[in-house]
């Protein structure tokens, strides 16, 4: 959705060529997914905000695209780590259940 100025959300209005800063998503993936990849997303989001404020929309769009890339990398990495953790936990539960049922070697 856009406001009466043609801006795609955000504070302060502006023109249609303002780049989204993606700061909220950068913070979410940093906290919930993968901090090492979320930090560059926050940095590029801040650069996009700064460039938008200065009226340098080409630089803002470049920083916004880079922030989106790092957000995606952080989210995918966090998802893969969560799935791997869940899978290993399930293997541990299955192995523990087999050991408790007498399937393991007793000392």
Phi and psi restraints in degrees (value plus and minus 20) as a CYANA .aco file:
   2 UNK   PHI    -148.2  -108.2
   2 UNK   PSI     135.4   175.4
   3 UNK   PHI    -107.4   -67.4
   3 UNK   PSI    -190.9  -150.9
   4 UNK   PHI     -87.6   -47.6
   4 UNK   PSI     -34.2     5.8
   5 UNK   PHI    -112.9   -72.9
   5 UNK   PSI     -25.2    14.8
   6 UNK   PHI      69.3   109.3
   6 UNK   PSI     -16.4    23.6
   7 UNK   PHI     -99.3   -59.3
   7 UNK   PSI     126.7   166.7
   8 UNK   PHI    -110.4   -70.4
   8 UNK   PSI      48.3    88.3
   9 UNK   PHI      61.4   101.4
   9 UNK   PSI    -193.5  -153.5
  10 UNK   PHI      67.4   107.4
  10 UNK   PSI     156.8   196.8
  11 UNK   PHI    -118.3   -78.3
  11 UNK   PSI     127.8   167.8
  12 UNK   PHI      71.7   111.7
  12 UNK   PSI     -23.2    16.8
  13 UNK   PHI      48.5    88.5
  13 UNK   PSI    -158.5  -118.5
  14 UNK   PHI      95.2   135.2
  14 UNK   PSI    -191.4  -151.4
  15 UNK   PHI    -109.8   -69.8
  15 UNK   PSI     155.9   195.9
  16 UNK   PHI     -91.2   -51.2
  16 UNK   PSI     -35.4     4.6
  17 UNK   PHI    -112.5   -72.5
  17 UNK   PSI     -12.1    27.9
  18 UNK   PHI     -87.1   -47.1
  18 UNK   PSI     115.9   155.9
  19 UNK   PHI    -106.2   -66.2
  19 UNK   PSI     125.4   165.4
  20 UNK   PHI     -88.8   -48.8
  20 UNK   PSI     119.5   159.5
  21 UNK   PHI    -106.6   -66.6
  21 UNK   PSI     -42.6    -2.6
  22 UNK   PHI      41.0    81.0
  22 UNK   PSI       3.7    43.7
  23 UNK   PHI     -85.5   -45.5
  23 UNK   PSI     -60.5   -20.5
  24 UNK   PHI     -80.9   -40.9
  24 UNK   PSI     -66.8   -26.8
  25 UNK   PHI     -84.7   -44.7
  25 UNK   PSI     -56.0   -16.0
  26 UNK   PHI     -81.2   -41.2
  26 UNK   PSI     -63.1   -23.1
  27 UNK   PHI     -87.8   -47.8
  27 UNK   PSI     -61.2   -21.2
  28 UNK   PHI     -81.3   -41.3
  28 UNK   PSI     -68.3   -28.3
  29 UNK   PHI     -89.8   -49.8
  29 UNK   PSI     -48.7    -8.7
  30 UNK   PHI     -86.7   -46.7
  30 UNK   PSI     -63.1   -23.1
  31 UNK   PHI     -97.4   -57.4
  31 UNK   PSI     -62.7   -22.7
  32 UNK   PHI    -117.0   -77.0
  32 UNK   PSI     -42.9    -2.9
  33 UNK   PHI    -132.9   -92.9
  33 UNK   PSI     -94.4   -54.4
  34 UNK   PHI    -169.3  -129.3
  34 UNK   PSI      82.5   122.5
  35 UNK   PHI     -80.0   -40.0
  35 UNK   PSI     -64.0   -24.0
  36 UNK   PHI     -79.9   -39.9
  36 UNK   PSI     -50.8   -10.8
  37 UNK   PHI    -114.2   -74.2
  37 UNK   PSI     -36.1     3.9
  38 UNK   PHI     -99.4   -59.4
  38 UNK   PSI     -49.3    -9.3
  39 UNK   PHI     -83.1   -43.1
  39 UNK   PSI     -66.4   -26.4
  40 UNK   PHI     -81.1   -41.1
  40 UNK   PSI     -51.6   -11.6
  41 UNK   PHI     -83.1   -43.1
  41 UNK   PSI     -61.2   -21.2
  42 UNK   PHI     -85.4   -45.4
  42 UNK   PSI     -61.5   -21.5
  43 UNK   PHI     -81.3   -41.3
  43 UNK   PSI     -68.1   -28.1
  44 UNK   PHI     -88.6   -48.6
  44 UNK   PSI     -51.7   -11.7
  45 UNK   PHI     -84.2   -44.2
  45 UNK   PSI     -61.7   -21.7
  46 UNK   PHI     -85.0   -45.0
  46 UNK   PSI     -58.5   -18.5
  47 UNK   PHI     -84.0   -44.0
  47 UNK   PSI     -59.2   -19.2
  48 UNK   PHI     -84.2   -44.2
  48 UNK   PSI     -63.0   -23.0
  49 UNK   PHI     -81.3   -41.3
  49 UNK   PSI     -65.5   -25.5
  50 UNK   PHI     -83.3   -43.3
  50 UNK   PSI     -64.6   -24.6
  51 UNK   PHI     -86.3   -46.3
  51 UNK   PSI     -58.8   -18.8
  52 UNK   PHI     -80.6   -40.6
  52 UNK   PSI     -63.7   -23.7
  53 UNK   PHI     -83.7   -43.7
  53 UNK   PSI     -54.9   -14.9
  54 UNK   PHI    -101.4   -61.4
  54 UNK   PSI     -27.8    12.2
  55 UNK   PHI      64.5   104.5
  55 UNK   PSI     -11.3    28.7
  56 UNK   PHI    -112.3   -72.3
  56 UNK   PSI      61.7   101.7
  57 UNK   PHI     -92.4   -52.4
  57 UNK   PSI     -50.4   -10.4
  58 UNK   PHI     -84.3   -44.3
  58 UNK   PSI     -64.5   -24.5
  59 UNK   PHI     -85.7   -45.7
  59 UNK   PSI     -57.7   -17.7
  60 UNK   PHI     -83.5   -43.5
  60 UNK   PSI     -63.2   -23.2
  61 UNK   PHI     -85.3   -45.3
  61 UNK   PSI     -58.2   -18.2
  62 UNK   PHI     -83.2   -43.2
  62 UNK   PSI     -67.3   -27.3
  63 UNK   PHI     -85.0   -45.0
  63 UNK   PSI     -56.8   -16.8
  64 UNK   PHI     -84.5   -44.5
  64 UNK   PSI     -61.8   -21.8
  65 UNK   PHI     -84.0   -44.0
  65 UNK   PSI     -60.7   -20.7
  66 UNK   PHI     -86.2   -46.2
  66 UNK   PSI     -59.5   -19.5
  67 UNK   PHI     -81.9   -41.9
  67 UNK   PSI     -62.8   -22.8
  68 UNK   PHI     -82.2   -42.2
  68 UNK   PSI     -59.2   -19.2
  69 UNK   PHI     -81.9   -41.9
  69 UNK   PSI     -67.1   -27.1
  70 UNK   PHI     -88.1   -48.1
  70 UNK   PSI     -53.3   -13.3
  71 UNK   PHI     -82.1   -42.1
  71 UNK   PSI     -64.7   -24.7
  72 UNK   PHI     -83.6   -43.6
  72 UNK   PSI     -65.1   -25.1
  73 UNK   PHI     -80.7   -40.7
  73 UNK   PSI     -64.7   -24.7
  74 UNK   PHI     -84.5   -44.5
  74 UNK   PSI     -62.4   -22.4
  75 UNK   PHI     -87.0   -47.0
  75 UNK   PSI     -63.6   -23.6
  76 UNK   PHI     -85.9   -45.9
  76 UNK   PSI     -64.8   -24.8
  77 UNK   PHI     -81.1   -41.1
  77 UNK   PSI     -65.4   -25.4
  78 UNK   PHI     -81.3   -41.3
  78 UNK   PSI     -59.8   -19.8
  79 UNK   PHI     -85.5   -45.5
  79 UNK   PSI     -62.4   -22.4
  80 UNK   PHI     -84.5   -44.5
  80 UNK   PSI     -63.0   -23.0
  81 UNK   PHI     -83.6   -43.6
  81 UNK   PSI     -62.1   -22.1
  82 UNK   PHI     -83.4   -43.4
  82 UNK   PSI     -63.3   -23.3
  83 UNK   PHI     -85.1   -45.1
  83 UNK   PSI     -61.0   -21.0
  84 UNK   PHI     -83.2   -43.2
  84 UNK   PSI     -63.2   -23.2
  85 UNK   PHI     -81.9   -41.9
  85 UNK   PSI     -66.4   -26.4
  86 UNK   PHI     -82.1   -42.1
  86 UNK   PSI     -63.2   -23.2
  87 UNK   PHI     -82.3   -42.3
  87 UNK   PSI     -63.1   -23.1
  88 UNK   PHI     -87.2   -47.2
  88 UNK   PSI     -56.1   -16.1
  89 UNK   PHI     -84.0   -44.0
  89 UNK   PSI     -61.9   -21.9
  90 UNK   PHI     -85.2   -45.2
  90 UNK   PSI     -59.4   -19.4
  91 UNK   PHI     -82.1   -42.1
  91 UNK   PSI     -59.3   -19.3
  92 UNK   PHI     -85.3   -45.3
  92 UNK   PSI     -59.2   -19.2
  93 UNK   PHI     -86.1   -46.1
  93 UNK   PSI     -63.6   -23.6
  94 UNK   PHI     -85.2   -45.2
  94 UNK   PSI     -64.0   -24.0
  95 UNK   PHI     -85.7   -45.7
  95 UNK   PSI     -58.4   -18.4
  96 UNK   PHI     -86.6   -46.6
  96 UNK   PSI     -57.6   -17.6
  97 UNK   PHI     -88.4   -48.4
  97 UNK   PSI     -58.4   -18.4
  98 UNK   PHI     -87.1   -47.1
  98 UNK   PSI     -58.0   -18.0
  99 UNK   PHI     -88.9   -48.9
  99 UNK   PSI     -57.7   -17.7
 100 UNK   PHI     -91.6   -51.6
 100 UNK   PSI     -45.7    -5.7
 101 UNK   PHI    -105.2   -65.2
 101 UNK   PSI     -16.1    23.9
 102 UNK   PHI      74.2   114.2
 102 UNK   PSI      -9.5    30.5
 103 UNK   PHI    -101.5   -61.5
 103 UNK   PSI     -31.0     9.0
 104 UNK   PHI    -118.8   -78.8
 104 UNK   PSI     150.9   190.9
 105 UNK   PHI    -106.6   -66.6
 105 UNK   PSI     112.2   152.2
 106 UNK   PHI    -121.2   -81.2
 106 UNK   PSI     123.9   163.9
